[in-house]
């Protein structure tokens, strides 16, 4: 979808709100969901993002990311986390929206 250049920020990104944060004037929104495929330590999650056009509720794109958290050596540091693929959220917006 072609959008005017002023819809993009200084980094060339467009900001799309979550459905529950979308204002009446927002044209697009996304829905996200998290499914735990394995709970515990380590845990495996599936993160889905669905992008919609508000005017007709048309699905514009969907991305799925898998995340593994935990399973490292115990200690006072944060649990290790790995995400695959790395940038699907940004990539999906770049595939849907382009500057005019």
C-alpha positions as CSV (number, residue, x, y, z in Angstrom):
1,X,0.0,0.0,0.0
2,X,1.4,3.4,-0.9
3,X,1.3,6.0,1.8
4,X,2.5,9.7,1.8
5,X,6.0,10.3,3.0
6,X,4.8,12.2,6.1
7,X,3.3,9.0,7.5
8,X,6.8,7.7,8.0
9,X,9.2,8.7,10.8
10,X,12.8,9.8,10.5
11,X,13.9,6.1,10.2
12,X,11.4,5.3,7.4
13,X,9.1,3.4,9.8
14,X,5.3,3.8,10.1
15,X,3.8,3.5,13.5
16,X,0.8,1.1,13.7
17,X,-1.1,0.9,17.0
18,X,-2.4,-2.2,18.7
19,X,-6.2,-2.7,18.2
20,X,-6.9,-1.7,21.8
21,X,-4.8,1.5,21.4
22,X,-6.1,2.6,18.0
23,X,-7.8,6.0,17.9
24,X,-10.9,6.6,15.7
25,X,-8.7,8.4,13.1
26,X,-6.2,5.5,12.8
27,X,-6.4,3.7,9.5
28,X,-4.6,0.6,10.5
29,X,-4.1,-1.6,13.6
30,X,-2.5,-4.9,14.6
31,X,-3.6,-7.7,16.8
32,X,-1.0,-9.8,18.6
33,X,-1.2,-13.2,20.3
34,X,1.2,-15.3,22.3
35,X,1.0,-19.1,22.6
36,X,3.1,-21.1,25.0
37,X,4.2,-24.2,23.1
38,X,6.4,-25.4,26.0
39,X,6.2,-24.0,29.5
40,X,8.9,-24.1,32.1
41,X,12.7,-23.7,31.7
42,X,13.3,-23.5,28.9
43,X,10.0,-22.3,27.4
44,X,9.0,-22.0,23.7
45,X,6.6,-19.4,22.6
46,X,4.8,-18.6,19.3
47,X,4.2,-14.8,18.8
48,X,1.7,-13.9,16.0
49,X,1.0,-10.4,14.7
50,X,-1.9,-9.7,12.3
51,X,-2.1,-6.3,10.5
52,X,-5.5,-4.9,9.5
53,X,-7.0,-2.0,7.6
54,X,-9.7,-0.5,9.9
55,X,-12.1,0.7,7.2
56,X,-13.0,-2.9,6.0
57,X,-11.2,-5.0,8.6
58,X,-9.1,-6.5,5.8
59,X,-6.1,-8.6,6.9
60,X,-3.1,-7.0,5.3
61,X,-0.3,-9.2,6.6
62,X,0.6,-11.8,9.2
63,X,3.9,-12.7,10.9
64,X,4.9,-15.5,13.2
65,X,7.9,-15.5,15.5
66,X,9.2,-18.3,17.7
67,X,11.0,-17.5,20.9
68,X,13.0,-19.7,23.2
69,X,13.6,-18.4,26.7
70,X,15.6,-19.9,29.5
71,X,17.6,-23.1,29.7
72,X,20.9,-21.4,30.4
73,X,23.2,-21.6,33.4
74,X,21.3,-20.4,36.5
75,X,22.5,-17.1,38.0
76,X,21.6,-13.5,38.8
77,X,21.6,-12.5,35.2
78,X,18.7,-12.4,32.7
79,X,17.5,-15.7,31.1
80,X,18.9,-16.2,27.6
81,X,16.4,-15.7,24.8
82,X,16.5,-16.5,21.1
83,X,14.1,-15.3,18.5
84,X,13.6,-16.7,15.0
85,X,13.3,-14.9,12.6
86,X,14.8,-11.7,14.0
87,X,12.9,-8.8,12.5
88,X,9.5,-10.0,11.1
89,X,7.5,-7.2,12.7
90,X,9.5,-4.5,10.9
91,X,9.8,-6.6,7.7
92,X,6.0,-7.1,7.6
93,X,5.4,-3.4,7.8
94,X,8.1,-2.8,5.1
95,X,6.4,-5.3,2.8
96,X,2.9,-3.8,3.3
97,X,3.6,0.0,3.4
98,X,5.8,1.9,0.9
99,X,6.3,5.6,0.5
100,X,4.6,7.4,-2.4
